[in-house]
Amino acid sequence: MLNPEEELQVRDALAKVEAAASRVVRRATEAWQAIAFVNSLHTSVDAVVNAHTSDELQPECRPGCCFCCSAKVEVSDPEALHIAAAVRSLPEGRVKSLIESLRLQRERRQSGPANERIRCAFLDGDLCSIYKYRPAVCRKAHSLSAAACATNQPTLPQILNLSLQCEVIISGTSRAYEGLNLPAGKHELSAAVLAVLETSCAAEQWYEGRKLLE
């Protein structure tokens, strides 16, 4: 729980992130330029996470540790477009395989319990096949106890300041997009990326103000 002074600091930080992001995205003249700002979002989140690597509290997340990769992941519209562009650059066979996996996962999430844990369609073994392009929420995800993750504990020990700083960056960036009439809501990862892959002009429609998922 934040005290009034801390809440004021968070609101001020949000406003600064939104203003800075708006200045850059506003200069975009084509859809791909606006989508490309996602790289800046991810770089900023990575910088916050890396800044905590020297802290006394150390996350126990390691390559191959994928307990959190069965939780529901939400992405913004531009992030889904960014990931879909990366998927389209893969060999044709791999693209078809991923689309089928995404369709199956979408069906399971639509028909199953809201909190059902389903392995991410982008997992290749126990590694993320889109690690370079993974969403901001995945980048900020961490745990101070791999044992707590392995047993699906309802709450995980985390570094509060790390999570808060990342959330400010993510929320401020989404507000910047929305302020420019570029949808940046929260969508389930599989459904959002699949919606892009199944629509040839998804980026252009988004740039005109249409949400990926209504």
N, C-alpha and C positions, 0 to 999 in steps of 0.2 A: 504494500500500500504506500503510495507516495504522499508526502505532506504537501500543503499548498504551495510552498516555494518550489518544490521539485516539479509539481504539476505545471507551474508557470514556466519553468525552464524547458520542460518537454514541449509545451505549446510554442514557445519561442523557437526551439530547434526545428520543430515541424514546419513552421512558417518560413524559416531560412532555407530548409531543404526544398520546399515547394517553390519558393521564389527562384532559387538557383536552377532547379530543373526546368522550370517554365521558360526561363531565358534561353536555354539551349533548345528545348523541343520546339519552341515557337519559331525558331529559325528554319525548321524543316520545311521543305517544299514538296517532298514526296513521302509516301508511306514508309519506305525502307529506312529513310533518315530518322523518322520519329521512332521507329522500332529499334533502331541501332542504339538509342540512348539507354536501352536495357543493359548494354555493356557497362555503362558508367554506374548504373545501379549496382550491378554485381561486383564491380571493382570496389565500390565504396563499402559494401557489406563485407567483402573479403578482407579489406583493410582493417575493419573493426575486429573481425575474428582473429586475424593475425596479431593484432596489437595486444591481445590477451594471452598469447602463447608464452609470455614470460611471467605471467601472473602466478601467484602461489597455487591457485586452484587451476588444475589442468584437466581439460576434457579427456575422456578415455576413448573417444572416437578414433578408429583406425581403419585403413582400407580393408574391405572384407567384412566389416561390422555393419550389418544392414538391418538391424532390428527395427529402426525407425522407418525403413523403406516399405513397410506394409501399412503405415498410417495414411490417412487421407491427406493429400497435398493440394493446396490451393495456389493458383497462379493468376496473374493479371492477364488481361488481353494481350498487351504487347509482349509479355514473356512467352505466352503460348505461341504467338506468331514467330518469335525468335527461335524457339525450340523446333517448331515445325520446319522452318527454313533449314535448320541443321539436319533434320531427319531427311528432307528431300535431297540433300547432297550425298546421301549414302547410296551404296549399290542398290539397284532395283529390287533384287530379291530380299535384301534386308528391309527395305521400305515396306514391301508387301507384308513381310512377317510382322513388323511392328504395328502396322495398321490393323492386322487381324488381332494381335494381342490387345491393342487399345480398344477395339470393338468388344472383345470378350470382357475386358475389365469394366468398360462402361455399362454393359448389361448387368454384370454382377453388382455393381454399385447401385444401379437403379432398382434392382429387384431384391437385393439383400438388405440386412439390417444396416441402419445408418452408421453404426460404429464398427462394422465388420472390418477386420484387418486383412488386406489383400496385397500380395507382393506387387510392387510397382512393375508396370509393363516394360519399363526401361532397364530393369535389372538384367545383367548378363552374368549368370552365375550369382555371385554375391557382390558384384561390382556395378557401379552406375555406368551405363553405356553412353550417357549424355553428360558426363560429369562436368565437362567444360561449359556446358550450356544449362546446367541445372538451375532451377528457380531460386530466388532469393531466400525463400523460407527453408529450403534444403541447405543453403549455404550457412544460415545462421543456426541451424539445428545442432545441438550438442548436448552431451550428458557428462556429468562428473562420475557416473557409475555405470559401467557396461552391464554389471549384474542387475541393476534396476531395469535396464532396457530389456535384458534377456527374459525377465520375468513379467514384462508388460505392466510395470507399476503405473498407477494412474497419474502420478506426478514424478518428475525426474529432477534430480539435483542439477541445477544449472547456474551459470554466472549471470546474475540479474542485470548488471550493467551492460554486459555484452548483448543480451537479448533486447534490452530497452533501446540501446543505441541503434541496433539493426532495425528494429520496428519503426523507429522514427524515420530512418532513411527510406524504408519500404513504403510507409504510409505517406510521407511527404512527396515521394515520387509519383505515387498513384494519384494524389490530389493534384499534382501539376498536370498530369495527362488529362484528368477529368475536367480541370479548369479550362483546358483548351479544346473541349468537346471531343476528346479521344478516350473512349471507354477504357477503364482500367479496374474493373470490378474483380471480385474473387470467384474463380471457377475451379472445379475439380480438374486436376492435371490431365488425366486421360481424355475426358470429354472435351476439354478446351483444345488440346493439341489435335485430336481427331477431327473436330469441327473445322479446323484450318486445313488439314490434309484432305478433307473431303470437299473443300470449296476452292475452286481455282482462283477466285479473285477475293479471297478473304481479307488480305492486307488492304486492298483498295477500299473495300466496303467498310472496314474498321476506320480507315483514315477519313471516311466520309461521316463517321459518327455512329456506325452500327456496331452493336455488341456482338461478340462471337457467339454467345449463348444467350438467348432471350429468357 
